[in-house]
């Protein structure tokens, strides 16, 4: 009798396992077909001379050797991309935190403002917004018209001048701060109020409370936002491509544009795959660096 019960329990356990596998099968098939398979294929093609129009010819490390020793566009695009990342990510996080602090206050119609401030994150990556951004910052665009109305220099070519072009497209990325802002806002709501009350009794000002309580308690969210926004910035393509197409003088020629040109303009698919894997390694390296340093500045409430 006991053996039969054990056998029935085992059969029920196996049946539940199979049912679980059936439930996740759509995701599993999608992962294998649309993620893992292309990932492995791109790694193979990175060691080949492949134009997408013919057979792939294995050439070993030739693509990687050309990338690091011959191609000047690689060094230029990597330099521009690093500038772009270091400009947009800190500015976006600072601005998102600032807006989150404002929206955490007791204001009228605060839910409406939260929605309004999140909208740029939904629309910012669209072709229409990128095109609108380009028209806004043209030499005869609305931004210069506003500057002229205030009696300021209105002849700046924000897109065509190498001094301002990268900052112009970076500003669009900073404008898409909504997702980070929502996370910061949720984190602020979770900070225990008794910490602020104790600090207030000790005579700490609002500014001091912000730096000794709010910032330390938000460091896990800062860490998460920093990693996610860094990964996004390294891969940015659509808006910069539509606004400047990499110009002027390649001053906005991001890494994604270099990848696009080699894959879809020059049909050097093997070389483009090598570029994508180098970008993958760079992102992994920066992510690991952040994780290694996080123990020194990220505070978790359950720690002593």
ABEGO torsion letter per residue (X at the ends): XAAAAAAAAAAAAAAAAAAAAAAAAAAAAAAAAAAAAAAAAAAAAAABBBAGABBBBBAEAAAAAAAAAABAAAAAAAAAAAAAAAAAAAAAAAAAAAAAAAAABBBBGAAAAAAAAAAAAAAAABAAAAAAAAAAABAABAAAAAAAAAGBBAABBAAABAAAAAAAAAAAAAABAAAAAAAAAAAAAABBAAAAAAAAAAGBBAAAAAAAAAAAAAAAAAAAAAAAAAAAAAABAAAAAAAAGGOBGGAABBAAAAAAAAAAAAGBAAAAAAAAAAAAAAAAAAAAAAAAAAAAABBBAABX
